[in-house]
């Protein structure tokens, strides 16, 4: 398989994850239910799986110029996305009645793991965004938007009004990065 095909496949994975994030956000904002449905939880698992696949292509495209900060951002984002898959799987167990919220609250490592998951995503988005700015392989605005997404992602816990802004910008930046990798103009170029 050609390298350009792998970049395109990674770009399609990132693009699909961005589209599914948009669908996920619509279900979340329109449902107004305290616990998400099984369908929405499966969308979350698919989103994080596609993101893990696509992040490899994003990192590889700028690996030579991204430096150690790009590697750190990539590792943090992948770890956060993999932990997200585990989080969604546990939530599927809660929605199926296999485990209750009360039982889950007794597992201190779950709360600790959720905190690590969120911080790895915040820091990964900021670090990878900075590496995009420094590497100058992708447009600078994608790096700036990814940094902003990381900051807004952190603020969604304390400032509820930032959640829709974070959702929209997250869809925009990942769709843009995915589109760049899938476009024939970029996929045909040699990575620097």
C-alpha positions as CSV (number, residue, x, y, z in Angstrom):
1,X,0.0,0.0,0.0
2,X,1.3,3.4,-0.9
3,X,2.1,6.0,1.8
4,X,-0.3,8.4,0.2
5,X,-3.1,5.9,0.6
6,X,-2.3,5.5,4.3
7,X,-2.5,9.3,4.7
8,X,-5.8,9.4,2.9
9,X,-7.2,6.6,5.0
10,X,-6.1,8.4,8.2
11,X,-7.6,11.6,6.8
12,X,-10.9,9.8,6.2
13,X,-10.8,8.4,9.7
14,X,-10.3,11.9,11.2
15,X,-13.0,13.4,8.9
16,X,-15.5,10.7,9.9
17,X,-14.8,11.1,13.6
18,X,-15.4,14.8,13.2
19,X,-18.7,14.2,11.4
20,X,-19.7,11.7,14.2
21,X,-18.8,14.2,16.9
22,X,-21.2,16.6,15.2
23,X,-23.9,13.9,15.3
24,X,-23.0,13.0,18.9
25,X,-23.3,16.7,19.9
26,X,-26.6,17.1,18.3
27,X,-28.0,14.0,20.1
28,X,-26.5,15.2,23.3
29,X,-27.9,18.8,23.1
30,X,-31.3,17.8,21.8
31,X,-32.0,14.8,24.0
32,X,-31.8,16.6,27.4
33,X,-31.6,13.2,29.1
34,X,-29.2,12.9,32.0
35,X,-27.7,9.6,30.7
36,X,-26.9,9.0,27.0
37,X,-28.6,6.2,25.1
38,X,-26.8,3.0,24.0
39,X,-26.7,4.3,20.5
40,X,-25.0,7.5,21.5
41,X,-22.5,5.5,23.6
42,X,-21.6,3.4,20.6
43,X,-21.1,6.5,18.6
44,X,-18.6,7.6,21.3
45,X,-16.7,4.4,20.9
46,X,-16.6,4.7,17.2
47,X,-15.5,8.3,17.4
48,X,-12.5,7.6,19.6
49,X,-11.5,4.5,17.6
50,X,-11.5,6.5,14.3
51,X,-9.6,9.3,16.0
52,X,-6.9,6.9,17.2
53,X,-6.5,5.7,13.6
54,X,-6.4,9.1,12.1
55,X,-4.1,10.7,14.7
56,X,-1.3,8.4,13.5
57,X,-1.6,9.9,10.0
58,X,-1.7,13.5,11.3
59,X,1.4,12.8,13.4
60,X,3.2,11.0,10.6
61,X,2.5,13.8,8.1
62,X,4.4,16.3,10.2
63,X,6.6,14.0,12.3
64,X,10.0,15.3,10.9
65,X,9.1,18.9,11.6
66,X,6.8,18.5,14.6
67,X,9.6,17.7,17.1
68,X,9.3,16.3,20.5
69,X,6.2,18.5,21.3
70,X,4.4,16.9,18.4
71,X,5.3,13.4,19.7
72,X,4.1,14.3,23.2
73,X,0.9,15.8,21.9
74,X,0.3,12.7,19.8
75,X,0.9,10.3,22.6
76,X,-1.3,12.2,25.0
77,X,-4.1,12.4,22.4
78,X,-3.9,8.7,21.6
79,X,-3.8,7.7,25.3
80,X,-6.8,10.0,26.0
81,X,-8.7,8.6,23.1
82,X,-8.0,5.0,24.1
83,X,-9.1,5.8,27.7
84,X,-12.2,7.3,26.1
85,X,-13.0,4.0,24.5
86,X,-12.8,2.4,27.9
87,X,-14.9,5.1,29.5
88,X,-17.6,4.6,26.8
89,X,-17.5,0.8,27.4
90,X,-18.0,1.3,31.1
91,X,-20.9,3.6,30.5
92,X,-22.4,0.9,28.2
93,X,-22.2,-1.4,31.2
94,X,-24.0,1.1,33.4
95,X,-26.7,1.6,30.8
96,X,-27.2,-2.1,30.5
97,X,-27.4,-2.5,34.2
98,X,-24.3,-4.7,34.6
99,X,-22.9,-2.2,37.0
100,X,-24.5,0.7,38.9
101,X,-23.3,4.3,39.3
102,X,-23.0,3.6,43.1
103,X,-20.7,0.6,42.5
104,X,-18.7,2.7,40.0
105,X,-18.3,5.5,42.6
106,X,-16.6,2.9,45.0
107,X,-13.8,2.3,42.5
108,X,-11.4,5.1,43.2
109,X,-9.2,4.2,40.3
110,X,-12.1,4.9,37.9
111,X,-12.4,8.5,39.1
112,X,-8.6,8.9,38.9
113,X,-8.5,7.4,35.4
114,X,-11.2,9.7,34.2
115,X,-9.2,12.7,35.5
116,X,-6.1,11.4,33.7
117,X,-8.2,10.9,30.5
118,X,-9.4,14.4,30.5
119,X,-6.0,16.0,31.3
120,X,-4.3,13.9,28.6
121,X,-6.8,15.2,26.1
122,X,-6.5,18.9,27.2
123,X,-2.7,18.8,27.2
124,X,-2.6,16.7,24.0
125,X,-4.7,19.1,22.1
126,X,-2.7,22.1,23.2
127,X,0.7,20.4,22.6
128,X,-0.3,19.0,19.2
129,X,-1.7,22.4,18.3
130,X,1.6,24.1,19.2
131,X,3.5,21.5,17.2
132,X,1.3,22.2,14.2
133,X,2.1,26.0,14.5
134,X,5.8,25.3,14.8
135,X,6.0,22.6,12.1
136,X,4.2,24.7,9.5
137,X,3.1,21.6,7.6
138,X,-0.6,22.2,8.2
139,X,-2.2,25.7,8.0
140,X,-1.4,27.8,11.1
141,X,-5.1,28.3,11.8
142,X,-5.6,24.6,12.4
143,X,-2.9,24.7,15.1
144,X,-4.5,27.8,16.7
145,X,-7.9,26.2,16.6
146,X,-6.6,23.0,18.1
147,X,-5.0,25.0,21.0
148,X,-8.3,26.8,21.5
149,X,-10.2,23.5,21.5
150,X,-7.9,22.2,24.2
151,X,-8.5,25.3,26.4
152,X,-12.2,25.2,25.8
153,X,-12.3,21.5,26.5
154,X,-10.8,22.3,29.9
155,X,-13.3,25.1,30.5
156,X,-16.3,23.0,29.7
157,X,-16.2,21.6,33.3
158,X,-16.4,24.9,35.0
159,X,-18.2,27.1,32.4
160,X,-21.1,25.3,30.8
161,X,-21.6,27.9,28.1
162,X,-18.3,26.9,26.5
163,X,-19.6,23.4,25.7
164,X,-21.4,24.2,22.4
165,X,-18.4,26.4,21.4
166,X,-16.0,23.6,22.1
167,X,-18.2,21.1,20.2
168,X,-18.4,23.3,17.1
169,X,-14.7,24.2,17.1
170,X,-13.8,20.5,17.7
171,X,-15.8,19.4,14.7
172,X,-14.3,22.2,12.5
173,X,-10.7,21.6,13.4
174,X,-10.7,17.9,13.1
175,X,-12.8,18.0,9.9
176,X,-10.3,20.5,8.4
177,X,-7.3,18.4,9.3
178,X,-9.0,15.3,7.9
179,X,-9.9,17.1,4.7
180,X,-6.3,18.3,4.3
181,X,-5.1,14.7,4.5
182,X,-7.7,13.3,2.1
183,X,-7.3,16.0,-0.5
184,X,-5.5,14.8,-3.6
185,X,-3.3,17.9,-3.7
186,X,-1.8,17.3,-0.2
187,X,-1.9,13.5,-0.3
188,X,0.2,13.5,-3.5
189,X,2.9,15.7,-1.9
190,X,5.9,14.3,-0.1
191,X,5.8,14.9,3.7
192,X,8.5,17.1,4.9
